[in-house]
Amino acid sequence: MKGTVRVSLNPGCRVYEGHFPGKPVSPGVCNIEMVRQCAERIHQRALRIRRIKQCRMTTLMAPHSHPQADVTVEMHPQEAGSYRLTAAIGEGGATWLTLKADVTDE
């Protein structure tokens, strides 16, 4: 199962006030949560991240310079209710984050 979800970053969101004042970037934990929520939308079921195998943030996601992004998710079934997830966040050929994780149905 795979798919891509187009997301919009809200530059006015309070999370950017502390990360970092005057030069806001999307916190890594928010990027990982973005992947989880997009995977849920594609899977049409609640998911829990069981283990992150690899997470690479190759470029900072700045909501003012990159207000939109594509979250691409691919899930491969493992045992019952468990999946191997690979994902990327990027836009226009640039990749800001790659993630490999084990997820389970909630």
Sequence and secondary structure as in RCSB ss.txt:
>XXXX:A:sequence
MKGTVRVSLNPGCRVYEGHFPGKPVSPGVCNIEMVRQCAERIHQRALRIRRIKQCRMTTLMAPHSHPQADVTVEM
HPQEAGSYRLTAAIGEGGATWLTLKADVTDE
>XXXX:A:secstr
 EEEEEEE  TT GGGGSS TTS    HHHHHHHHHHHHHHHHTS EEEEEEEEEEE S   TTT  EEEEEEEE
EE STTEEEEEEEEEETTEEEEEEEEEEEE 
